[in-house]
Amino acid sequence: MRGENHKSRRNPATKIEVQYEELDFEQPPGWAQEYVVCKPRARSFYSMTDPAARRYLEEGIEQIVAVEGPIHIDLALRRLRTAWGAGRAGNQIRSSFESALLAVSDRGAVKLDRYRFLWPPQMGTPPVRYPSGDPESIRRIEFVAREELDLALLRFIQDARRIEEDDLTFSVARLFGWHRRGPEISQGLDDSVRRLLDSGKVRRDGGYLVAVDDEPISQVSQ
């Protein structure tokens, strides 16, 4: 049997060049939207603590959550107090609010998570929202749901392909209108980075953070 000589063909190793995108952080990113503040009108001549105002409080809660959800309970209460022209949230006002909230939650009109945020019942992935010209649209970091905050960090990482952690937290702080990264803001942003690393959605590459995939963050299971 006659053998045949075969010349092995080897392709030279292909050099892969990874290009990283320079981002313009002066403008809000396209995946974020302007925060809309709900300003319900008090459709009742009764005070917030009057039992006759109960159904109006329930309607106000539903309206606020539909516009601003996920929204922290304390911020939702502030919206209602403003609508009613009420002062500080004393025990009676808070009790009336919580009773109305319980009724709204029991019938499935809003969802309350373990971190005291109110969600529209059908919402999974929250929008990332930045302040508008309304001063009420600037939220303290404890009034931003962790799902929204985590998603903002993840989107910045995905846009940049890789980014140093300090640049990332600076950009996210600026997006939410936090001009100074005090201890509470710094801790909240550090916790968000840690959650992303623990979830496997982000990994470290030397001194950079890199997104593992493009899967969005959904609402945490209750």
N, C-alpha and C positions, 0 to 999 in steps of 0.2 A: 504494500500500500504506500503510495507516494505521499509523503507529507508536504504540506504547504507552509511556507514561511509567512507569518503575519507580523506586520509592523504595528506595534502598539502605538496608539494615538492618545496622547495626553494633552488636554487643554491646559494652558497656563492658568494658574490661580487667578480668579477674577477679583480685583480689588473693589470692595464696596465702599463707597463714600457716603456717609450719612450727613445730610444737610439739616441744620436746625434753623427754624424760622425766627426772625427777629420780630417781636410783637410790639404793637403800638398800644401802650397802656394808657395813653392820654385819652382815648375814647372808650366808652363802655363796650365790652365785647358783644358780638351779635347774639350770643346765647343767653344774655342777661336781659332783663326788662325793667322798665321804670316801676318803682313801687307806687301802687295806687292806694291812697288812704280812704277808708270808708268813713263817711260822715252821716250816720243815720240821723233821722229827725225823730224827736220824741213825740210819738203819735198818741200821747196821753196827757191829760191834765193832772193825772195823779203823780205823786212822788214815786221814786223808785222803790220805796219800801212799802208802798200801799199794795195790798193783795190784788186790787183791781188793775194794777199795772202789769201783772204777771205776763199776760199773753203778749203785751207790747215788748216786754223785755226779751221774750223768746224770739219774737220776730226780729228784734234788733241783733240778737246773737247770730241768728241764721244769716242775716244780711252781712254782718261784719265778716263772718267766716267765709262766706261765698266770695267776698272781694279780697280779703287779706290773708286767708288761710294758706299755709299754716301760720297761726298767730298765737302768741302766748296768752294765757288766761288773763294775766294782769293787764296786758295791753288791750285786750278786748273789753275788759271792765272799764278801762280808762275811756275808750270810745263811747261807751254807754253813759258814763258819768258826764262826759262833755256834752252829749246830746241832751241830757236832762238838766244840764246846768248844775249838777250836784258838786259838792265839795269833795273832801277827802273820802276815801272808801272806808267808812267806819264799819263796825260789826253788822249793823242792820242792812246797810247797802250791800255789803259783801254776801250776807246771808240770802238776800233777795236775788242777787245775781246767781249765786250757786244753785238755788232752787230752780230758777229758770233754766240754767245750763243743764241740770240733771234731767229735766223734762225733755229738752231738745236732744240730748245725747241718747236718752232711753228710746226715743222714736227713730233714731238713726239719721237725724238731720245733720249732725256733726259727729266727728270722731275725736275723742280725747286720748292723747297718748300718755305714756308714763312720765314724760318730761313736762307735762302741763301745757302742751300745745294743742290747739283746736284745728282740725283738718276738715275740708270738705269730704264727704263720705266716699267719693269716687276718685279722689286724688291719690296717686302713687308717688310719682317723682315730682317734687315741688319745683316751682320756678325759682331761679336766682334773681333777686331784685335789688336794685340800687336806688338810692334816694332821688326823689324828684325835687322840685323847687319848694315843696311843702315841708316845713320843719318837722312835722309829725311823721314824715317818711324815713327819718333817720332813726334807726333802731339800735339800742344797746346790744352788745353781742349775746347777752343772755336772752334777748327777745328774738334771736334768729335761730330757727330750728336747726339742729345739728345736721339733718339731711340736706338742708339748703346750703349751709356753710361748707359741708364736705363736698358737695357737688361743685361749688364755686372753685374750691382748691383743685379738684380733679380736672375741671375744664381748663383752668389756666395751665396745668401741667400738660394736658393733651395738646393744647395750642402751641406751647413752647417746645414740645417733644422732650425736653429736659430743662430743669430750672433749679437754681440754688434755692434752698429753703427760705433764706432771708428775703430774696427777691420775690418769692411766691407769697409769703405772708404780707409783705409790704403792698403788693398789688391787690391782694384780697382785701386788706384793710382799707385801702383807698377806694376800692369798688363800693364797699359798704358805707363809706363816708366817715371812717374812723381815721382822723388825721394824726392821732397820737396812739401809739401802741403801748398803752399802760399795762400794768400787771394782769388785769382781768382779760384784756384783749389778747395779750401775748399768750396767756395760759390757754385761752379758748382756741386760738389758732394752732398752738402746739398740740393740743388734744385732738384737733381735727386731722393734723398730719399723722398722728399716731394711729388714729382709727383707719385712715386710708392704708397705712402700711400693714396694720394688723389684718385688714380685709383682703390683702393681696392685690388690690387694685393699683397700688403704687409700690415701687421698690426704689432702693437707693443704688445709685451708680456713681461711686466715688463721692464727690461732694454735691451731687445732683439728685433730684427726684425725677423719676421716670414713670410714666403711666404704663401699666401692663396691658390694658385693653381699653376699649372705648365704651364699655358697658356702663349705662347710667346707674346712679344710686337711687334705689327706690325707698319708699317709706319703711322704717324699721317695723318688724312684726310686733304686734301688741301682745 
